[in-house]
Amino acid sequence: MLSPITMLSPKDIYQRVSRHLLDQGAVSEDDNGSCRLRSANGRKCAIGSLVRDEHYDPALEGVGISYYRHAHDGKLLRALYASNVNAYDPNVIDLLMELEQIHDDSSVEEWPHRLAVLGKRHAFV
């Protein structure tokens, strides 16, 4: 009998992405400076770090998670769900959007502070 899929909690998502971004210490982007789930040099963005390797497909690139805020389905949502991230939950999407914004719109030097503020606001830390 198959066991039910255990989804990551918002706190787990926050902790996993925070650890990944701070350890990586660099933006995941292409040669043009556009953010990418996964870059050619092996880096992963906030959202890309949550998609397990077996569920990643280059076709997922090019659309930020905010696009899916009001969508009911899509390739990225399915890849996240298969990776134990319930991106169909509006609260999870909101958190993912905040994490994506930190990666995409803040300097790497700002990440520790911005992630700490996010964690406190959501009572994750």
N, C-alpha and C positions, 0 to 999 in steps of 0.2 A: 504494500500500500504506500502511495506517495504521501509524504508529509506536506502540509500546507506551506506555502512560501511565507517566510517571515520578512516583513518589510522593515527597512531601517527606520528608526524613529527620527523626527526632526533633529533631536540632539545628536544622534549618531551621525546624521548627514553633516551637520555643522562641524562636528569634531573631525570627521574624516576629511572633509574638504579643507578645513583650516590647517590640519596637519600636512596635507598634501601641498597646499600653496606655500606654506612657510618653509617646508623642506625643499621644495623645488626652487623657490626664490627667483622665479622668472616667469614672464608671460608666455603663454602658448599662442603663437601667431605665425602667419605665413610670411613670405618674403615681402609682401606689400604692407605688412603691419596690421592685417586683419586678424582678429582673434579667431582661434580654431579650437575645436574640441581636442584635437591632437595635431601637433605640428610635426613637420618632417624631422625635427631634431629630437623627437621623443617626448616633448613636453605635453602636458594635459592642462586644460583650463579647469575651472571649478566644476563645471558640469561633466566635462570629459573624464575627470578623475573618478566619477561615479559609474560610468559605463564600463562594465566588464569587457575584457578583450574579446571574448567570444560573441558579444553583442554589438561591437563597434563595426561600423561600415562607413567608408568615406562619403556615402550618400547622405549621412547625417549632418555633414558640415554645411555651413552657410546660413543657418537659421538659428537665431538665439532662442533661449528658453522663453523669453517674454512673448514671443510669437504664439506660444502654446497656452498662454494664460487663459484664453477663452476658447481654445480648441478642444474638441472632444476626443481627438485621436491624432496620431501622427507617428512617423518612424522613430523620432527621438523619444516620445513618451513610451512607446513600446520597448525600446532598448533600455530605458531607465527602469521600467517596471520589471523587465526580465533580469535586471541587475539589482533587484530588491529595493528600488526607490519608487514609491507610489506617486509618480508625477501627475496622476489623475486627481489627487487630493489638492484642492485650491491652496491650503495652508502650506503644503510642501512646495508647490509651484512658486508661491510668494517667497519662501525661503531661498529656493534655487535662484530666483531672479535677483535677490539681494546679494547672494554669493557671486553670481555671474557679474553683477555690477562692480563688486569690489575687484574682481580679476580684470575686467575690461576697462574700467574707468579710473582706477587709482594706481599710483606709482607703487612699485614693489615695496618701497620704503614705508608706505602708508598702510600696507596690508596688516601688520601686527595690530596697530591701533584700531583700524576699521573692523577687523575680525573680532577684537575684544569688545568693542562697542556693540556690535551685532549680537554677540553671545550674551552680553549683559541684558540687552533689550529683550531678548527672548528667554531670559533666565536659564541659559545653557551653562553658564559659568558662575 
